[in-house]
Amino acid sequence: MATHVRPGPPPAAGRPVPALDPAVVGQWRAGGGALVDLFTEAQTRLGGIVALPLGPRPTVLVTAPEAVQEVLALRPDRYVKRSHRARLLIGDGVLAATGEAWKRQRKLLQSQFTGRGMRRYEERIAVSAGITAGRWAGYAATGEVFDVGEELRRFALDTIWRSLTGYPLDSGVERDLASLPAVVAALPGLPADATAAEEAVAAELARIDALASRAVAAAREGTGPDGPGLLHVLLAAADTRPEYTDRLIRDELVTLLLAGHETTATTLTWLYLLLDRHPEARERALAAGGEGSPERRQAVQALVHETLRFYPSAWMLPRWATEDDVLAGHRIEAGTDVLVCPYLTHRSPAVWDDPERFDPERFTVPGRRPAHPGSYLPFGLGPRACLGLQFALRESAVLLERLLPAHTPRFRSVPAGTVYGITVRPDGPTPATLAPPGK
């Protein structure tokens, strides 16, 4: 169906967007650099709104907080999401949905991740954290080498699986769920043709589909040992909303599985790598208050927030201008690809004081962080901000309050690089042993 572009401000309104010299883009392409390198160069040379000569359509990089807020929060109907890079995997789930379908899906899920809805999952989060703490105690006792990132992924998978289905994670489910990150990792290299791309990861998609079918069938038969999960909410919706077909329920389930574990596991892995370089930050957080105190919880949450500043859940948020507009005083033509980049906003010296310094106290000491709402957006901003924000922060804090006082990972090696995909993740394993407290 054709997209109708509504008339907006006349083209003469606003200043032209400063454009990066095509020669710089040519040098970047010749050198085989990462996209983030080009974005960083563009921001350094020209500031928070930059036109990038990347292809046939106009493209504008946005990192200035005021422009970020306008795109994502103030004028989301003018700057829309056209498609999701993981659509092959998540189908028409809420992350990829657009228009009225997205509004209906978002409304149904919204209540599950705030207030009363979150209280349903508190016990499941605590159980998953306790199981993880028990495994870490075993590693500490034996001196076994384990992968920190894989352990944190297992925790996040167990938490979201319990919350969705009411069942604990078992080895078979965990094995099948390994297909999720496998497909995500393959996405950048898949063929442009949709059929060929699907064929390239057909085996992984088949395992995911089979797992989803089993989960839906089990939910239709009753509830798991932890009680009803979010999957039961989706099935109940199907009784009154014809759009909730088996396929859409599958897409929502896979979307929530992917979004509900990938970002949490990645954030926690980065946090432990940062604490390895900045052990004083762990000590300050634990010294902020006693076990279970509001002061310690705030300090632990600040560790997570500062980690998310360095490595936001989505490093780039693509949008598309449906009409002519003036963005922070600059002229944007209809049809422009607008690339909001939280990763660079969070690292901009024009926005943050000494941005390359790991300093969790930015989030506990009044006046230490920028006041503009577009300055910090690790889960996005506006109506399409991540639904699971509170869920992710809560599960991270609960786990860290169990693990930080008890164990300090001693990494045998650390990843040498960073992968900029759907998330920003460490490029490699994170093998470690555990030192007891005070060692």
C-alpha positions in Angstrom: 0.0 0.0 0.0 1.4 3.4 -1.0 2.4 5.8 1.8 0.8 9.2 1.4 3.1 12.1 2.3 1.2 15.0 3.9 2.2 18.6 3.1 4.3 20.3 5.7 6.4 23.5 6.0 7.6 24.9 2.7 11.1 23.7 1.7 12.5 27.2 2.3 11.7 26.9 6.0 14.6 26.2 8.3 18.3 26.0 7.7 19.9 23.3 5.5 21.3 20.4 7.5 25.1 20.5 7.5 26.4 17.8 5.2 29.4 15.6 5.7 31.8 15.8 2.8 31.3 12.8 0.4 35.1 12.4 0.4 35.0 11.5 4.1 32.3 8.8 3.3 34.5 7.6 0.5 37.5 7.2 2.8 35.4 5.4 5.4 34.1 3.0 2.8 37.6 2.4 1.4 38.9 1.6 4.9 36.1 -0.8 5.7 35.2 1.0 8.9 32.1 0.3 11.0 29.0 2.5 10.6 29.5 3.8 14.2 33.0 5.2 13.1 31.4 7.2 10.3 28.7 8.5 12.7 31.3 9.5 15.2 33.3 11.4 12.6 30.1 13.2 11.4 29.1 14.2 14.9 32.7 15.4 15.8 33.0 17.5 12.6 29.4 18.9 12.3 27.5 18.5 15.6 24.2 16.9 16.5 22.3 17.0 13.1 24.3 15.9 10.1 23.3 15.0 6.5 25.1 11.8 5.4 25.6 11.1 1.7 25.1 7.3 2.0 22.7 6.4 -0.9 19.9 7.5 -3.1 17.7 8.7 -0.3 18.6 11.7 2.0 19.9 10.5 5.4 20.3 12.6 8.5 22.0 11.6 11.7 20.5 13.0 14.8 22.3 13.1 18.2 21.4 16.5 19.6 19.1 16.1 22.6 16.5 18.7 21.5 16.3 17.1 18.0 16.2 13.6 19.5 13.2 14.6 21.6 11.4 16.1 18.7 11.8 13.0 16.5 10.9 10.4 19.1 8.6 12.1 21.5 7.1 15.3 20.2 6.4 14.4 16.6 6.4 10.6 16.3 3.6 10.7 13.6 6.0 12.7 11.4 9.0 10.5 12.0 7.8 6.9 11.8 9.2 3.4 12.0 9.0 1.7 8.6 10.3 -1.8 9.3 12.4 -3.6 11.9 15.7 -5.3 11.1 14.6 -8.4 12.9 11.2 -8.7 11.1 12.2 -12.0 9.6 12.3 -13.3 13.2 9.7 -11.4 15.0 7.1 -11.0 12.3 4.3 -8.6 13.2 5.2 -8.5 16.9 4.9 -5.2 18.7 8.5 -4.1 17.9 7.9 -4.4 14.2 4.2 -3.4 14.0 3.2 0.1 12.8 0.1 2.2 12.6 -3.2 1.2 14.3 -2.0 -2.5 14.7 0.9 -1.3 16.8 -1.3 0.9 18.9 -3.7 -2.0 19.7 -0.8 -4.4 20.5 1.0 -1.8 22.6 -2.1 -1.0 24.6 -2.6 -4.7 25.5 1.0 -5.2 26.6 1.5 -1.9 28.3 -0.4 -2.8 31.5 1.7 -6.0 31.9 4.9 -4.0 32.5 3.8 -1.3 34.9 2.3 -1.2 38.4 0.1 -4.3 39.1 1.4 -6.1 36.1 5.0 -5.9 37.3 4.1 -7.1 40.8 3.0 -10.4 39.1 6.6 -11.0 38.1 8.5 -10.0 41.2 8.5 -13.5 42.7 9.6 -15.0 39.4 12.5 -12.6 39.1 13.5 -13.4 42.7 13.5 -17.1 42.0 15.6 -16.8 38.9 18.1 -14.6 40.7 18.3 -17.1 43.6 19.0 -19.9 41.2 21.7 -17.9 39.5 23.3 -17.0 42.9 23.3 -20.7 43.8 25.2 -21.5 40.6 27.7 -18.7 41.2 28.3 -20.0 44.7 29.1 -23.4 43.2 31.6 -21.8 40.8 33.2 -20.0 43.7 33.6 -23.1 45.7 35.1 -25.2 42.9 37.1 -22.5 41.1 35.5 -23.6 37.8 36.0 -21.3 34.8 32.6 -20.2 33.4 31.4 -17.6 30.9 29.9 -14.6 32.6 27.9 -13.5 29.6 26.4 -17.0 29.1 25.5 -17.1 32.8 23.8 -13.7 32.6 22.0 -14.8 29.4 20.7 -17.9 31.2 19.4 -15.8 34.1 17.6 -13.4 31.7 16.1 -16.3 29.7 14.9 -18.1 32.8 13.3 -14.8 34.1 11.4 -14.0 30.8 10.5 -17.6 30.1 8.9 -17.9 33.6 7.1 -14.6 33.1 5.8 -15.5 29.7 4.8 -19.2 30.3 4.8 -19.9 34.0 7.4 -22.6 33.6 11.1 -22.6 34.7 13.7 -22.8 32.0 14.9 -26.3 31.3 17.8 -27.5 29.2 15.7 -28.4 26.2 14.0 -24.9 26.1 17.4 -23.3 26.6 18.9 -25.2 23.7 16.0 -24.2 21.4 16.2 -20.6 22.5 19.8 -20.4 21.5 18.4 -20.1 17.9 17.2 -16.5 18.8 20.7 -14.9 19.2 21.9 -17.1 16.3 19.4 -15.5 13.9 20.0 -12.0 15.3 23.8 -12.4 14.8 23.2 -13.6 11.2 20.9 -10.7 10.2 23.6 -8.2 9.0 25.0 -10.8 6.5 21.7 -12.2 5.2 20.7 -11.7 1.5 18.6 -8.7 0.7 15.9 -10.9 -0.9 13.4 -11.8 1.9 12.9 -15.4 0.6 16.6 -16.1 0.4 17.2 -14.6 3.8 14.6 -16.8 5.3 16.0 -19.9 3.7 19.5 -19.0 5.1 18.2 -19.3 8.7 15.4 -21.8 8.0 16.6 -24.4 10.5 16.9 -21.8 13.4 13.4 -20.3 12.5 11.9 -23.8 12.5 13.2 -24.5 16.0 11.9 -21.2 17.3 8.5 -21.9 15.6 8.3 -25.4 17.1 9.1 -24.1 20.6 6.5 -21.3 20.3 3.9 -23.9 19.2 4.6 -26.1 22.2 4.5 -23.1 24.6 1.1 -22.0 23.2 -0.3 -25.5 23.4 0.8 -25.9 27.0 -0.8 -22.5 27.9 -4.0 -23.5 26.3 -4.1 -26.6 28.5 -3.5 -24.7 31.7 -1.0 -22.8 33.8 2.6 -23.7 34.7 3.9 -24.2 38.3 4.5 -20.4 38.6 1.0 -19.6 37.6 -0.3 -17.9 34.4 2.1 -15.9 32.3 1.9 -13.2 29.8 1.2 -15.8 27.1 -2.1 -16.4 28.8 -2.9 -12.7 28.4 -2.4 -13.0 24.6 -4.5 -16.2 24.4 -7.3 -14.4 26.3 -7.1 -11.5 23.9 -7.7 -13.9 21.0 -11.1 -14.7 22.5 -12.4 -11.2 21.7 -9.9 -9.8 19.2 -9.8 -11.6 15.9 -6.4 -10.0 15.0 -4.8 -12.2 17.6 -4.4 -15.2 15.4 -2.0 -18.1 16.2 0.6 -16.4 14.0 0.4 -13.0 15.8 0.5 -14.8 19.2 3.7 -16.5 18.0 5.1 -13.2 16.8 4.4 -11.5 20.1 5.8 -14.4 22.1 9.1 -14.5 20.0 9.3 -10.6 20.2 9.0 -10.7 24.0 11.5 -13.5 24.3 14.0 -11.7 22.2 13.5 -8.2 23.7 13.1 -9.6 27.2 16.4 -11.3 27.5 18.9 -10.0 25.0 19.2 -6.4 26.3 19.3 -7.4 30.0 21.9 -10.1 29.5 24.1 -7.8 27.3 23.8 -4.9 29.8 24.8 -7.0 32.7 27.7 -8.5 30.8 29.0 -5.0 30.0 28.5 -4.0 33.6 30.7 -6.7 34.9 33.4 -5.9 32.2 33.2 -2.2 33.3 33.5 -3.2 37.0 36.6 -5.2 36.2 38.2 -2.0 35.0 36.6 0.2 37.8 36.4 -2.0 40.9 36.0 1.1 43.1 32.5 1.6 41.6 31.4 -1.7 43.0 32.8 -0.8 46.4 31.0 2.6 46.4 27.7 0.9 45.5 27.9 -1.6 48.3 29.0 1.0 50.8 26.0 3.2 50.0 23.8 1.3 52.4 23.1 -2.0 54.1 21.7 -5.1 52.4 18.1 -4.4 51.2 18.4 -0.6 51.9 16.9 2.0 49.6 20.4 3.6 49.4 22.1 0.5 48.2 19.3 -0.2 45.7 19.7 3.3 44.3 23.4 2.9 44.0 23.1 -0.5 42.3 20.5 0.9 39.8 23.0 3.8 39.1 25.6 1.1 38.1 23.0 -0.2 35.6 22.1 3.3 34.3 25.7 4.3 33.7 26.3 1.0 31.9 23.3 1.8 29.7 24.7 5.2 29.0 27.8 3.6 27.6 25.9 0.8 25.9 22.3 1.6 25.3 19.8 -1.2 24.5 19.5 0.0 20.9 22.4 2.0 19.7 20.5 3.3 16.6 16.8 4.1 16.2 15.9 4.5 12.5 12.9 6.7 11.5 11.5 8.0 8.2 10.1 11.5 7.7 6.6 11.3 6.3 6.4 15.0 5.5 8.6 18.1 5.2 9.5 19.4 8.6 11.8 21.8 10.5 13.9 19.8 13.1 15.7 21.9 15.7 15.8 24.7 13.1 17.0 22.5 10.2 15.0 21.6 7.1 14.1 18.0 6.7 12.5 16.8 3.5 9.8 14.2 3.3 11.3 10.8 2.6 14.4 11.4 4.6 15.9 8.6 6.6 16.4 10.0 10.1 18.9 8.0 12.2 18.7 8.8 16.0 21.8 7.5 17.7 21.5 7.2 21.5 25.0 5.7 21.6 26.5 8.9 20.4 24.2 11.2 22.3 25.3 9.4 25.5 29.0 9.9 24.6 28.8 13.5 23.4 31.0 16.0 25.3 28.5 18.7 24.3 25.9 16.9 26.3 27.7 15.0 29.1 30.6 16.1 31.3 33.6 13.9 30.7 31.5 11.3 28.9 34.1 8.6 28.5 34.5 8.3 32.3 32.5 5.6 34.0 30.8 7.5 36.8 27.6 6.0 38.2 27.2 8.9 40.6 25.8 10.9 37.6 22.6 9.1 38.5 22.6 9.6 42.3 24.0 13.1 42.8 21.6 15.9 41.9 22.8 18.1 39.0 25.3 15.6 37.7 23.4 14.5 34.7 21.9 16.6 31.8 18.4 17.7 32.5 17.1 17.6 28.9 15.0 14.4 28.3 16.6 13.8 25.0 20.0 13.4 26.7 19.5 9.9 28.1 17.4 7.3 26.2 18.8 3.8 26.6 15.4 2.3 26.0 14.2 4.9 23.4 11.9 7.8 24.1 8.3 8.7 23.5 5.4 6.4 22.5 7.7 3.7 21.1 10.0 3.6 24.1 10.7 0.0 25.2 7.8 -1.6 27.0 10.1 -3.7 29.2 12.0 -0.8 30.7 10.8 -1.3 34.3 11.1 -5.1 34.0 14.7 -4.9 32.8 15.8 -2.5 35.5 14.1 -4.5 38.2 15.5 -7.9 37.2 19.0 -6.3 36.9 18.9 -4.7 40.3 17.5 -7.9 42.0 20.3 -10.0 40.6 23.0 -7.6 41.3 21.9 -7.2 44.9 22.5 -10.9 45.2 25.7 -11.2 43.3 27.7 -8.1 43.9 28.3 -8.5 47.7 29.2 -12.2 47.3 31.4 -12.5 44.2 34.0 -10.7 42.1 34.6 -12.2 38.6 38.3 -12.5 37.7 38.3 -12.5 33.9 40.7 -14.9 32.1 40.3 -12.7 29.0 38.0 -9.9 27.8 36.5 -9.3 24.4 38.8 -7.2 22.2 36.0 -5.4 20.3 32.3 -4.4 20.1 29.6 -5.6 17.8 27.1 -3.0 16.7 24.0 -5.0 15.7 20.5 -4.7 17.0 22.2 -4.3 20.4 25.7 -3.3 21.3 27.4 -6.4 22.5 30.9 -7.6 23.4 32.7 -9.3 20.6 33.8 -12.5 22.2 33.5 -14.8 25.3 33.9 -13.7 28.9 35.6 -16.6 30.7 36.1 -16.0 34.5 36.5 -17.5 37.9 35.0 -16.1 41.0 36.9 -14.6 43.9 35.2 -14.7 47.3 34.3 -11.4 49.1 37.2 -9.2 49.9 39.7 -11.1 47.7 
